[in-house]
Amino acid sequence: MTEKHYNWATLGTGVIANELAQALQACGQTLYSVANRTYDKGLAFANKYGIEKVYERIDEVFEDPEVDIIYISTPHNTHIPFLRKALANGKHVLCEKSITLNSDELQEAIDLAEKNHVVLAEAMTIFHMPIYRQLKSLVDSGNFGPLKMIQMNFGSYKEYDMTNRFFNRDLAGGALLDIGVYALSCIRWFMSESPNQVSSQVTFAPSGVDEQVGILLSNSAGEMATVSLSLHAKQPKRATIAYDKAYIELFEYPRGQEAVITYTEDGHQEVIKSGQTQDALQYEVADMEEAVAGLGNHMYLDYTKDVMTIMTQLRKEWKFTYPEEE
């Protein structure tokens, strides 16, 4: 954590907001304020974590001069309206994934952040878990040889209720924005450059959102990747990153803490452990505060942008839009 104290506000009181409050407490801090669509929920959240300020109107969080950083953890389709207000009011923003619905919205937010000289970042755990930093340095050593192929799996088994947020088109549901963003972010982390060829297959749920997706990606360096996603078929959250001389296996990769490296020539294995799954939000908070303090930016907004470009392209090919895009 930085020496300077920053006032964090949460916009939203769901699971991630609770994790944020707990992460700050673990770092000896307390959330400064809470904004929520329902004031009573905001009040209950504040009482739970000893937060001194609850706003009666959401817009008050953007206007509060004491707020330094806002964490937005509301549904995807609400992000850009909140980002516009937060960034225009000079607030630094850490926004839950997917940061926006599409590339146009993201570019608008990036332009606003640059205009107002504030930090904008997506709360993508993969970019902040220590295991990924350690693996990157091992890859950069050259001992594995060139990257050849990445395989990503992420299958959830969500209740088949078309009104819940995973399947609800009005809440920006669907596999790609909810879980695919993790797989694509992991691919972007290890690929030497962004994929420039992308093809896919998709199955839609009765509600019209993408329920199951298969994606093939490659870039001009000859690196390839496959992605398998489902919202109604359980799969292990597994990443296999295959190089010329070794392959890396990561389980529970969105918040990974352990990787197994198998060397091709003799089959011997090496286990790498770094960081703790339960501390994911602490790593994000620490990196965000460093970026705000100007001590180095480890927020990887360029990777976020590359991933959003891929997701936007895919949905255009599927002719799948959300109400806000029509």
Helices and strands as residue ranges (DSSP letters): E 8-11, H 15-26, E 33-35, H 39-49, E 53-54, H 59-63, E 69-72, G 76-78, H 79-88, E 92-96, H 103-115, E 120-123, G 125-127, H 130-140, E 147-157, G 169-171, H 175-175, I 176-180, H 181-190, E 197-204, E 210-218, E 224-230, E 232-243, E 246-251, G 253-255, E 258-263, E 269-273, G 277-279, H 280-293, H 301-318, G 323-325
